[in-house]
C-alpha cells in the first residue's frame, strides 16, 4: 500500500504528531498486557517494534502499525479494513479508535 504523501509542512507535522500519539498509546497498551498473554504475543509476533528513522517516509508506513494490526483483538473484517486503508492518517485514526475501545474495555473489566 502506498500512502499519499503530506502535501506541505503543516500536513507533515500533523501526521507526525498523530503518529507519535498513536505509537505512545500503542506502547502503553502493549506494556499493560499481563505477563503470560504478552509472552504469547512476543512468541508469535515478536516484541513491539521500534520506530524506524523517518517512519512517515516508508512506502508502506511504519512497521509498528502492521504489527499492532496483527496483535490487537480485532475481528478479521475490521483488521482487513484497517490494513487495506491507503492513507497512513486513516490507518492511524482507526488504530486510535481501536486502542481507545480496548483500553476502555480493559478498565471496565478491572
C-alpha positions in Angstrom: 0.0 0.0 0.0 1.5 3.3 -1.0 0.4 6.3 1.0 -0.3 9.7 -0.4 2.5 11.9 1.0 1.6 15.0 3.0 1.5 18.0 0.7 3.1 20.6 2.9 5.0 21.0 6.2 1.8 21.6 8.2 0.4 18.3 7.0 3.7 16.5 7.7 3.7 18.0 11.2 0.1 17.0 11.9 0.8 13.4 10.6 3.9 13.2 12.7 2.0 14.3 15.8 -0.7 11.7 15.1 1.9 9.0 14.5 3.7 9.9 17.8 0.4 10.0 19.7 -0.8 6.6 18.5 2.7 5.0 18.9 2.7 6.1 22.5 -0.8 4.8 23.1 0.0 1.5 21.5 3.2 1.2 23.5 1.3 1.9 26.7 -1.4 -0.7 25.8 1.3 -3.3 25.0 3.1 -2.7 28.3 -0.2 -3.0 30.2 -0.8 -6.6 28.9 -0.2 -9.1 31.7 2.9 -11.3 31.6 1.6 -14.6 30.0 -0.5 -13.0 27.3 2.3 -10.6 26.4 4.7 -13.6 26.3 2.4 -15.3 23.8 2.3 -12.2 21.6 6.1 -12.0 21.7 6.4 -15.7 20.8 4.0 -15.3 17.8 4.7 -11.8 16.6 7.8 -10.6 18.2 8.2 -7.6 20.5 6.7 -4.2 19.9 8.7 -2.7 17.0 10.9 0.3 17.5 10.0 3.4 15.5 12.1 3.5 12.3 14.0 6.5 11.2 11.7 8.7 9.1 8.6 6.4 9.6 6.4 8.7 7.5 8.6 8.3 4.5 8.3 4.5 4.4 6.3 3.4 1.3 4.0 1.2 3.4 4.1 3.2 6.6 5.7 2.3 10.0 6.3 -1.3 10.8 4.7 -1.0 14.2 1.3 -0.2 12.7 1.3 -3.5 10.9 2.5 -5.3 14.0 -0.3 -3.6 16.0 -3.0 -4.7 13.5 -1.8 -8.2 13.9 -1.9 -8.3 17.7 -4.9 -6.2 18.6 -8.0 -8.2 19.5 -9.8 -7.4 16.2 -12.5 -9.1 14.2 -10.8 -10.2 11.0 -13.0 -8.0 8.9 -12.0 -4.9 11.0 -8.4 -6.0 10.7 -8.6 -6.2 6.9 -10.4 -2.8 6.8 -7.6 -1.2 8.6 -4.9 -3.0 6.7 -6.4 -2.0 3.4 -6.6 1.7 4.1 -4.5 3.6 1.6 -3.8 6.6 3.8 -1.5 6.4 6.8 -3.5 9.0 8.6 -6.7 6.9 8.2 -4.9 3.8 9.4 -3.6 5.7 12.5 -7.0 7.2 13.3 -8.6 3.7 13.1 -5.9 2.3 15.3 -6.5 5.1 17.8 -10.2 4.2 17.9 -9.4 0.5 18.5 -6.9 1.3 21.2 -9.4 3.6 23.0 -12.0 0.9 22.8 -9.7 -1.8 24.1 -8.4 0.5 26.9 -12.0 1.4 28.0 -13.0 -2.3 27.9 -9.9 -3.2 29.9 -10.6 -0.6 32.5 -14.2 -1.6 32.8 -13.2 -5.2 33.3 -11.0 -4.4 36.2 
